[in-house]
Amino acid sequence: MQFLRYSKWFFFLSLLVIVPGLYSLVRYGLRPSIDFTGGSLLEVRLPVGSSMSKESIEPLLPEDFELVTLQQSGESQYQLKGSALSNDGREHLLTQLEASYTSVEVLRSETIGPTLSAELLRKTLNAVILAATLITCYVWYRFRDLKYGVCATIAMFHDSLVLLGSFSLLGHFFGVETDVLFVTALLTTLSFSVHDTIVVYDRIRELRRKHIKHSYQEVLDAAVTETLARSINNSVTIILMLLALSLLGGATIRFFAIALLIGAVTGTYSSPFTAVPLLGAWDNWQRRKQLARKSK
C-alpha cells in the first residue's frame, strides 16, 4: 500500500493534535505537583463510610498550612497536598482530624523542600536531553545514516509533545498534576516510540538489500505495510491493559496509566506515520538538492 502518498495528511493530523497542546503549554503550562514545587503530602484513611471535603477540613488546618488539593485515593482514603507542613503542624492536623473522625490512620506523609524539587526538575530535563542525544547517535550508528537518527528523534519528540500538551490541557481544565510518575511515563514513552521506529527502520534496511532496483519510496511503503499489523497487534495488548488500569485503577496511579496510554497510542501512530514519512521527505529533499547541483 502506498502510505507515503498521504504523508501530508499524516503531518496535518499530527499538527492537529500537537498545536492545541502547544498553545496550552505556552498559555497555561503544566500543573506541577509538590514533587516540583515543594510542599507536603498527607494521605489518611478515615473510618469506613466517612467522607471529607475541602470545605469541611479547612477549619481544621493549621494556620501555616495552605491546602492546594484534596483528592480521594481510595475508599475512605484522602490525600491532602499543600504548602510545607512542620512536624508540629502535622501533629495538630492529625489531632483535629481524630477529634472529627474518631480514628485516622496515616498512610503516607511526605515533605519536599524547594531545593530538592528544583534539583528534580533539572535532572528530569537533563534525562530527556541525554536520552534524545544517545538515541540519535545510536540509531545513526546502527543504520549508518544521520537521517535515520534525526527522524527517529523527531518522531520521539512528536510523542512527547502530544503527551505534554495533553496533560497541560488536563491540568488546566481538570486540575490534573504532573509528578514523578508523569516523568516516568514520559521517559517510557520515549523508549516505546523508538522501539517501534527501529523495527520499521530495520525492515527498510532489509528491503533495500533485497530489492535494489526499487525506489526508496517504494521500499518505505513496503516496510510500513509489512510491519504495520505486527506493530498494531503488539500495541493493542498494551493499550487494553493500560485502558483497564486507567478505568479501574486507584486514583493515585490513574493518571500515570493515562499518561502511558497516551504515549502508547501516539507511539504506535508515530513510528509508521511520522518517522517513515519524515525519511521520505528527507530523501526527496536530498534528491532535489542533487538535481539543483547538476543543473548548475
Helices and strands as residue ranges (DSSP letters): G 3-6, H 7-27, H 34-37, E 39-45, H 54-57, G 58-60, E 67-74, E 77-82, H 87-101, E 105-112, H 114-143, H 146-174, H 180-210, H 216-248, H 251-270, I 271-275, H 276-295
